[in-house]
């Protein structure tokens, strides 16, 4: 249970860094990949509740962050690669690029040729993956001889 709570905290912390980095980018440059984190109007059955400016969008973002940390950790643990950074960084970076294109089904879609939004969304998720991996390495993974 202690490990599970740590994974939840990691999801919240890394999710906050992800959201705030894209918000800061939006406030300083006007590149709006920030709203993509909170938009889920293209998701069947729950899309009708999407509100990027309201609490449902924020809740969606953090639920996805927490869930992705927990699922990825236990998936990678099954293959004994939960200590490695590359699987997390790759999953979240390439996953974000796929997710970016799924937003074309959204009413609030980015321009198809907005390469700055595309790049910043991918880069922010790359940083998210690094943060998740480092926090898992520091807080969750128990190395052999870790108390020496």
N, CA and C atoms as a LAMMPS dump frame, in Angstrom:
ITEM: TIMESTEP
0
ITEM: NUMBER OF ATOMS
444
ITEM: BOX BOUNDS ff ff ff
-5.0000000000000000e+02 5.0000000000000000e+02
-5.0000000000000000e+02 5.0000000000000000e+02
-5.0000000000000000e+02 5.0000000000000000e+02
ITEM: ATOMS id mol type element x y z
1 1 1 N 0.82 -1.196 0
2 1 2 C 0 0 0
3 1 3 C 0.865 1.263 0
4 2 1 N 1.992 1.176 0.7
5 2 2 C 2.901 2.318 0.759
6 2 3 C 3.441 2.657 -0.639
7 3 1 N 3.791 1.624 -1.403
8 3 2 C 4.28 1.828 -2.763
9 3 3 C 3.195 2.461 -3.637
10 4 1 N 1.969 1.982 -3.5
11 4 2 C 0.849 2.489 -4.292
12 4 3 C 0.614 3.979 -4.007
13 5 1 N 0.687 4.362 -2.741
14 5 2 C 0.516 5.777 -2.375
15 5 3 C 1.65 6.638 -2.951
16 6 1 N 2.856 6.092 -2.953
17 6 2 C 3.976 6.826 -3.537
18 6 3 C 3.762 7.037 -5.034
19 7 1 N 3.223 6.032 -5.711
20 7 2 C 2.948 6.169 -7.146
21 7 3 C 1.877 7.218 -7.395
22 8 1 N 0.883 7.29 -6.533
23 8 2 C -0.146 8.331 -6.656
24 8 3 C 0.479 9.711 -6.493
25 9 1 N 1.325 9.864 -5.5
26 9 2 C 1.988 11.156 -5.26
27 9 3 C 2.867 11.527 -6.452
28 10 1 N 3.578 10.563 -6.999
29 10 2 C 4.411 10.814 -8.18
30 10 3 C 3.548 11.284 -9.34
31 11 1 N 2.387 10.654 -9.549
32 11 2 C 1.48 11.069 -10.617
33 11 3 C 1.011 12.501 -10.438
34 12 1 N 0.692 12.88 -9.212
35 12 2 C 0.231 14.245 -8.934
36 12 3 C 1.362 15.25 -9.148
37 13 1 N 2.539 14.954 -8.599
38 13 2 C 3.67 15.885 -8.736
39 13 3 C 4.1 16.06 -10.189
40 14 1 N 4.281 14.939 -10.884
41 14 2 C 4.708 15.02 -12.285
42 14 3 C 3.61 15.665 -13.138
43 15 1 N 2.348 15.379 -12.82
44 15 2 C 1.231 15.998 -13.541
45 15 3 C 1.18 17.497 -13.343
46 16 1 N 1.511 17.94 -12.125
47 16 2 C 1.546 19.38 -11.848
48 16 3 C 2.665 20.054 -12.636
49 17 1 N 3.834 19.426 -12.698
50 17 2 C 4.944 19.99 -13.48
51 17 3 C 4.569 20.044 -14.96
52 18 1 N 3.942 18.991 -15.45
53 18 2 C 3.501 18.95 -16.848
54 18 3 C 2.529 20.091 -17.142
55 19 1 N 1.511 20.217 -16.32
56 19 2 C 0.492 21.25 -16.542
57 19 3 C 1.082 22.65 -16.418
58 20 1 N 1.876 22.865 -15.39
59 20 2 C 2.413 24.212 -15.177
60 20 3 C 3.45 24.598 -16.23
61 21 1 N 4.209 23.637 -16.729
62 21 2 C 5.177 23.975 -17.784
63 21 3 C 4.454 24.399 -19.064
64 22 1 N 3.364 23.696 -19.396
65 22 2 C 2.617 24.081 -20.593
66 22 3 C 1.816 25.365 -20.373
67 23 1 N 1.373 25.603 -19.135
68 23 2 C 0.67 26.856 -18.833
69 23 3 C 1.631 28.035 -18.938
70 24 1 N 2.827 27.878 -18.411
71 24 2 C 3.833 28.933 -18.499
72 24 3 C 4.195 29.219 -19.956
73 25 1 N 4.32 28.171 -20.738
74 25 2 C 4.597 28.345 -22.166
75 25 3 C 3.467 29.125 -22.837
76 26 1 N 2.239 28.794 -22.501
77 26 2 C 1.084 29.497 -23.067
78 26 3 C 1.086 30.97 -22.655
79 27 1 N 1.338 31.241 -21.39
80 27 2 C 1.316 32.622 -20.901
81 27 3 C 2.435 33.471 -21.496
82 28 1 N 3.573 32.858 -21.79
83 28 2 C 4.71 33.629 -22.305
84 28 3 C 4.769 33.696 -23.829
85 29 1 N 4.224 32.681 -24.509
86 29 2 C 4.361 32.652 -25.969
87 29 3 C 3.029 32.613 -26.717
88 30 1 N 1.975 32.225 -26.026
89 30 2 C 0.677 32.079 -26.687
90 30 3 C 0.483 30.725 -27.359
91 31 1 N 1.478 29.845 -27.278
92 31 2 C 1.353 28.498 -27.842
93 31 3 C 0.419 27.702 -26.941
94 32 1 N -0.718 27.291 -27.492
95 32 2 C -1.754 26.703 -26.652
96 32 3 C -1.815 25.186 -26.77
97 33 1 N -0.834 24.533 -26.221
98 33 2 C -0.927 23.086 -26.078
99 33 3 C -1.367 22.742 -24.658
100 34 1 N -1.495 23.771 -23.822
101 34 2 C -1.921 23.61 -22.432
102 34 3 C -3.331 23.026 -22.342
103 35 1 N -4.255 23.552 -23.125
104 35 2 C -5.646 23.093 -23.072
105 35 3 C -5.804 21.629 -23.466
106 36 1 N -4.875 21.105 -24.251
107 36 2 C -4.973 19.712 -24.68
108 36 3 C -4.908 18.746 -23.504
109 37 1 N -4.268 19.165 -22.411
110 37 2 C -4.183 18.305 -21.227
111 37 3 C -5.538 18.064 -20.593
112 38 1 N -6.434 19.02 -20.716
113 38 2 C -7.709 18.982 -19.999
114 38 3 C -8.894 18.633 -20.884
115 39 1 N -8.656 18.487 -22.167
116 39 2 C -9.742 18.261 -23.11
117 39 3 C -9.939 16.771 -23.346
118 40 1 N -11.148 16.318 -23.142
119 40 2 C -11.464 14.916 -23.415
120 40 3 C -12.827 14.785 -24.094
121 41 1 N -13.233 15.815 -24.809
122 41 2 C -14.554 15.769 -25.452
123 41 3 C -14.651 14.741 -26.573
124 42 1 N -13.541 14.205 -27.006
125 42 2 C -13.52 13.195 -28.062
126 42 3 C -13.565 11.762 -27.513
127 43 1 N -13.552 11.616 -26.196
128 43 2 C -13.579 10.291 -25.566
129 43 3 C -15.03 9.812 -25.466
130 44 1 N -15.337 8.641 -26.011
131 44 2 C -16.721 8.144 -25.953
132 44 3 C -17.237 8.013 -24.512
133 45 1 N -18.488 8.256 -24.329
134 45 2 C -19.241 8.11 -23.083
135 45 3 C -18.971 9.199 -22.05
136 46 1 N -17.746 9.675 -21.933
137 46 2 C -17.46 10.701 -20.925
138 46 3 C -17.183 12.068 -21.544
139 47 1 N -17.033 12.115 -22.859
140 47 2 C -16.687 13.354 -23.534
141 47 3 C -17.668 14.478 -23.317
142 48 1 N -18.917 14.148 -23.066
143 48 2 C -19.937 15.182 -22.867
144 48 3 C -19.687 15.992 -21.597
145 49 1 N -18.866 15.488 -20.695
146 49 2 C -18.57 16.187 -19.443
147 49 3 C -17.298 17.027 -19.53
148 50 1 N -16.679 17.061 -20.683
149 50 2 C -15.426 17.779 -20.841
150 50 3 C -15.621 19.28 -20.688
151 51 1 N -14.777 19.871 -19.863
152 51 2 C -14.772 21.32 -19.664
153 51 3 C -13.324 21.71 -19.392
154 52 1 N -12.635 22.187 -20.42
155 52 2 C -11.202 22.453 -20.277
156 52 3 C -10.914 23.553 -19.265
157 53 1 N -11.868 24.433 -19.035
158 53 2 C -11.636 25.519 -18.081
159 53 3 C -12.158 25.182 -16.689
160 54 1 N -12.824 24.051 -16.542
161 54 2 C -13.439 23.714 -15.262
162 54 3 C -12.758 22.563 -14.553
163 55 1 N -13.411 22.119 -13.5
164 55 2 C -12.831 21.084 -12.652
165 55 3 C -12.791 19.723 -13.33
166 56 1 N -13.704 19.467 -14.281
167 56 2 C -13.698 18.146 -14.922
168 56 3 C -12.45 17.95 -15.768
169 57 1 N -12.007 18.989 -16.446
170 57 2 C -10.777 18.896 -17.231
171 57 3 C -9.561 18.675 -16.347
172 58 1 N -9.505 19.389 -15.229
173 58 2 C -8.398 19.236 -14.286
174 58 3 C -8.42 17.837 -13.674
175 59 1 N -9.6 17.378 -13.287
176 59 2 C -9.719 16.03 -12.708
177 59 3 C -9.288 14.98 -13.725
178 60 1 N -9.713 15.146 -14.966
179 60 2 C -9.328 14.209 -16.025
180 60 3 C -7.807 14.143 -16.153
181 61 1 N -7.171 15.307 -16.18
182 61 2 C -5.709 15.368 -16.314
183 61 3 C -5.019 14.593 -15.19
184 62 1 N -5.419 14.856 -13.958
185 62 2 C -4.742 14.2 -12.835
186 62 3 C -5.083 12.716 -12.729
187 63 1 N -6.279 12.334 -13.076
188 63 2 C -6.629 10.906 -13.094
189 63 3 C -5.774 10.171 -14.119
190 64 1 N -5.599 10.777 -15.288
191 64 2 C -4.765 10.165 -16.328
192 64 3 C -3.301 10.104 -15.871
193 65 1 N -2.813 11.165 -15.249
194 65 2 C -1.419 11.168 -14.765
195 65 3 C -1.205 10.088 -13.715
196 66 1 N -2.078 10.014 -12.744
197 66 2 C -1.945 9.012 -11.684
198 66 3 C -2.066 7.61 -12.276
199 67 1 N -3.069 7.41 -13.093
200 67 2 C -3.274 6.099 -13.713
201 67 3 C -2.113 5.672 -14.584
202 68 1 N -1.562 6.61 -15.335
203 68 2 C -0.451 6.252 -16.228
204 68 3 C 0.799 5.88 -15.44
205 69 1 N 1.032 6.541 -14.325
206 69 2 C 2.193 6.198 -13.49
207 69 3 C 2.011 4.808 -12.898
208 70 1 N 0.844 4.539 -12.352
209 70 2 C 0.593 3.237 -11.711
210 70 3 C 0.667 2.106 -12.73
211 71 1 N -0.026 2.264 -13.846
212 71 2 C -0.054 1.202 -14.861
213 71 3 C 1.326 0.979 -15.455
214 72 1 N 2.025 2.062 -15.788
215 72 2 C 3.348 1.886 -16.395
216 72 3 C 4.325 1.234 -15.418
217 73 1 N 4.274 1.618 -14.149
218 73 2 C 5.183 1.018 -13.175
219 73 3 C 4.966 -0.496 -13.088
220 74 1 N 3.711 -0.907 -12.919
221 74 2 C 3.455 -2.336 -12.752
222 74 3 C 3.673 -3.114 -14.057
223 75 1 N 3.433 -2.479 -15.183
224 75 2 C 3.738 -3.117 -16.465
225 75 3 C 5.241 -3.321 -16.619
226 76 1 N 6.003 -2.28 -16.337
227 76 2 C 7.457 -2.38 -16.469
228 76 3 C 8.048 -3.311 -15.397
229 77 1 N 7.43 -3.355 -14.241
230 77 2 C 7.888 -4.263 -13.184
231 77 3 C 7.74 -5.713 -13.63
232 78 1 N 6.684 -6.007 -14.368
233 78 2 C 6.466 -7.363 -14.877
234 78 3 C 7.637 -7.802 -15.759
235 79 1 N 8.194 -6.858 -16.51
236 79 2 C 9.314 -7.159 -17.402
237 79 3 C 10.667 -6.799 -16.778
238 80 1 N 10.654 -6.436 -15.51
239 80 2 C 11.858 -6.103 -14.741
240 80 3 C 12.641 -4.925 -15.312
241 81 1 N 11.909 -3.957 -15.821
242 81 2 C 12.555 -2.742 -16.333
243 81 3 C 12.039 -1.497 -15.613
244 82 1 N 11.415 -1.688 -14.452
245 82 2 C 10.841 -0.562 -13.707
246 82 3 C 11.896 0.385 -13.158
247 83 1 N 13.16 -0.042 -13.111
248 83 2 C 14.251 0.798 -12.611
249 83 3 C 14.852 1.681 -13.7
250 84 1 N 14.528 1.385 -14.95
251 84 2 C 15.135 2.086 -16.084
252 84 3 C 14.351 3.34 -16.454
253 85 1 N 15.047 4.351 -16.901
254 85 2 C 14.4 5.596 -17.286
255 85 3 C 13.807 5.523 -18.7
256 86 1 N 14.498 4.878 -19.609
257 86 2 C 14.089 4.877 -21.011
258 86 3 C 12.658 4.385 -21.258
259 87 1 N 12.199 3.337 -20.604
260 87 2 C 10.822 2.908 -20.863
261 87 3 C 9.781 3.981 -20.524
262 88 1 N 9.955 4.673 -19.407
263 88 2 C 9.01 5.721 -19.01
264 88 3 C 9.053 6.896 -19.979
265 89 1 N 10.253 7.343 -20.282
266 89 2 C 10.415 8.495 -21.175
267 89 3 C 9.846 8.163 -22.554
268 90 1 N 10.15 6.988 -23.06
269 90 2 C 9.645 6.589 -24.376
270 90 3 C 8.131 6.478 -24.388
271 91 1 N 7.581 5.825 -23.377
272 91 2 C 6.124 5.652 -23.31
273 91 3 C 5.404 6.984 -23.284
274 92 1 N 5.825 7.882 -22.411
275 92 2 C 5.111 9.153 -22.268
276 92 3 C 5.365 10.095 -23.438
277 93 1 N 6.568 10.076 -23.989
278 93 2 C 6.851 10.936 -25.141
279 93 3 C 6.067 10.478 -26.371
280 94 1 N 6.231 9.218 -26.748
281 94 2 C 5.543 8.738 -27.952
282 94 3 C 4.035 8.649 -27.735
283 95 1 N 3.632 8.338 -26.503
284 95 2 C 2.2 8.338 -26.189
285 95 3 C 1.586 9.718 -26.35
286 96 1 N 2.33 10.75 -25.967
287 96 2 C 1.806 12.116 -26.102
288 96 3 C 1.664 12.525 -27.56
289 97 1 N 2.568 12.046 -28.402
290 97 2 C 2.474 12.377 -29.824
291 97 3 C 1.245 11.727 -30.448
292 98 1 N 0.953 10.507 -30.03
293 98 2 C -0.272 9.839 -30.498
294 98 3 C -1.491 10.567 -29.96
295 99 1 N -1.458 10.912 -28.667
296 99 2 C -2.575 11.621 -28.055
297 99 3 C -2.812 12.973 -28.721
298 100 1 N -1.744 13.643 -29.116
299 100 2 C -1.876 14.939 -29.782
300 100 3 C -2.74 14.807 -31.035
301 101 1 N -2.504 13.764 -31.808
302 101 2 C -3.272 13.592 -33.034
303 101 3 C -4.698 13.121 -32.764
304 102 1 N -4.939 12.478 -31.633
305 102 2 C -6.313 12.11 -31.273
306 102 3 C -7.167 13.342 -31.006
307 103 1 N -6.525 14.436 -30.614
308 103 2 C -7.294 15.652 -30.337
309 103 3 C -7.874 16.268 -31.609
310 104 1 N -7.501 15.767 -32.766
311 104 2 C -8.122 16.255 -33.994
312 104 3 C -9.59 15.858 -34.076
313 105 1 N -10.012 14.904 -33.228
314 105 2 C -11.418 14.539 -33.139
315 105 3 C -12.174 15.459 -32.19
316 106 1 N -11.481 16.407 -31.622
317 106 2 C -12.053 17.302 -30.623
318 106 3 C -12.614 18.565 -31.252
319 107 1 N -13.544 19.187 -30.543
320 107 2 C -14.068 20.488 -30.973
321 107 3 C -13.012 21.575 -30.76
322 108 1 N -12.107 21.371 -29.819
323 108 2 C -11.048 22.342 -29.515
324 108 3 C -9.713 21.866 -30.069
325 109 1 N -9.704 21.457 -31.286
326 109 2 C -8.494 20.889 -31.877
327 109 3 C -7.467 21.958 -32.234
328 110 1 N -6.192 21.601 -32.141
329 110 2 C -5.148 22.526 -32.582
330 110 3 C -5.087 22.535 -34.113
331 111 1 N -4.431 23.551 -34.64
332 111 2 C -4.232 23.596 -36.091
333 111 3 C -3.34 22.417 -36.494
334 112 1 N -3.64 21.799 -37.609
335 112 2 C -2.893 20.602 -38.038
336 112 3 C -1.416 20.902 -38.26
337 113 1 N -1.089 22.155 -38.557
338 113 2 C 0.307 22.51 -38.833
339 113 3 C 0.925 23.373 -37.729
340 114 1 N 0.387 23.292 -36.532
341 114 2 C 0.949 24.045 -35.409
342 114 3 C 2.084 23.221 -34.797
343 115 1 N 3.239 23.307 -35.417
344 115 2 C 4.379 22.48 -35.013
345 115 3 C 4.937 22.89 -33.66
346 116 1 N 4.737 24.163 -33.284
347 116 2 C 5.19 24.599 -31.961
348 116 3 C 4.354 23.943 -30.864
349 117 1 N 3.053 23.866 -31.064
350 117 2 C 2.189 23.191 -30.092
351 117 3 C 2.516 21.706 -30.039
352 118 1 N 2.707 21.114 -31.199
353 118 2 C 3.05 19.695 -31.281
354 118 3 C 4.362 19.414 -30.549
355 119 1 N 5.379 20.218 -30.843
356 119 2 C 6.691 20.04 -30.224
357 119 3 C 6.674 20.291 -28.732
358 120 1 N 5.981 21.338 -28.308
359 120 2 C 5.947 21.649 -26.873
360 120 3 C 5.167 20.588 -26.104
361 121 1 N 4.108 20.057 -26.693
362 121 2 C 3.332 18.997 -26.052
363 121 3 C 4.201 17.749 -25.875
364 122 1 N 4.942 17.385 -26.915
365 122 2 C 5.839 16.234 -26.833
366 122 3 C 6.975 16.46 -25.861
367 123 1 N 7.59 17.641 -25.908
368 123 2 C 8.71 17.954 -25.028
369 123 3 C 8.269 17.974 -23.564
370 124 1 N 7.112 18.535 -23.287
371 124 2 C 6.609 18.569 -21.909
372 124 3 C 6.366 17.15 -21.386
373 125 1 N 5.881 16.271 -22.25
374 125 2 C 5.666 14.886 -21.834
375 125 3 C 6.987 14.124 -21.704
376 126 1 N 7.986 14.511 -22.454
377 126 2 C 9.317 13.941 -22.29
378 126 3 C 9.842 14.28 -20.893
379 127 1 N 9.68 15.534 -20.489
380 127 2 C 10.088 15.966 -19.152
381 127 3 C 9.254 15.229 -18.095
382 128 1 N 7.966 15.066 -18.351
383 128 2 C 7.088 14.302 -17.455
384 128 3 C 7.639 12.885 -17.259
385 129 1 N 8.045 12.245 -18.333
386 129 2 C 8.602 10.899 -18.25
387 129 3 C 9.887 10.846 -17.445
388 130 1 N 10.73 11.848 -17.609
389 130 2 C 11.976 11.918 -16.844
390 130 3 C 11.67 12.08 -15.356
391 131 1 N 10.733 12.963 -15.04
392 131 2 C 10.363 13.186 -13.634
393 131 3 C 9.777 11.915 -13.029
394 132 1 N 8.864 11.276 -13.747
395 132 2 C 8.258 10.035 -13.256
396 132 3 C 9.349 8.992 -12.999
397 133 1 N 10.228 8.805 -13.959
398 133 2 C 11.277 7.783 -13.82
399 133 3 C 12.205 8.087 -12.642
400 134 1 N 12.63 9.34 -12.519
401 134 2 C 13.541 9.701 -11.416
402 134 3 C 12.873 9.536 -10.069
403 135 1 N 11.61 9.945 -9.947
404 135 2 C 10.914 9.797 -8.671
405 135 3 C 10.676 8.329 -8.341
406 136 1 N 10.374 7.535 -9.334
407 136 2 C 10.218 6.093 -9.091
408 136 3 C 11.551 5.495 -8.652
409 137 1 N 12.622 5.891 -9.304
410 137 2 C 13.941 5.38 -8.914
411 137 3 C 14.295 5.774 -7.48
412 138 1 N 13.938 6.983 -7.091
413 138 2 C 14.307 7.491 -5.765
414 138 3 C 13.364 7.032 -4.656
415 139 1 N 12.067 6.945 -4.945
416 139 2 C 11.085 6.708 -3.887
417 139 3 C 10.514 5.3 -3.852
418 140 1 N 10.472 4.62 -4.998
419 140 2 C 9.7 3.384 -5.074
420 140 3 C 10.575 2.155 -5.194
421 141 1 N 11.521 2.181 -6.109
422 141 2 C 12.319 0.997 -6.409
423 141 3 C 13.267 0.707 -5.259
424 142 1 N 13.249 -0.525 -4.819
425 142 2 C 14.16 -0.957 -3.765
426 142 3 C 15.277 -1.762 -4.411
427 143 1 N 16.463 -1.2 -4.372
428 143 2 C 17.612 -1.859 -4.954
429 143 3 C 18.177 -2.877 -3.97
430 144 1 N 18.796 -3.874 -4.498
431 144 2 C 19.513 -4.835 -3.679
432 144 3 C 20.635 -4.089 -2.966
433 145 1 N 20.817 -4.329 -1.683
434 145 2 C 21.825 -3.658 -0.86
435 145 3 C 21.561 -2.163 -0.744
436 146 1 N 20.307 -1.729 -0.796
437 146 2 C 20.007 -0.301 -0.758
438 146 3 C 20.307 0.337 0.596
439 147 1 N 20.39 -0.449 1.665
440 147 2 C 20.646 0.141 2.979
441 147 3 C 22.121 0.083 3.377
442 148 1 N 22.974 -0.22 2.449
443 148 2 C 24.414 -0.266 2.761
444 148 3 C 24.99 1.116 2.616
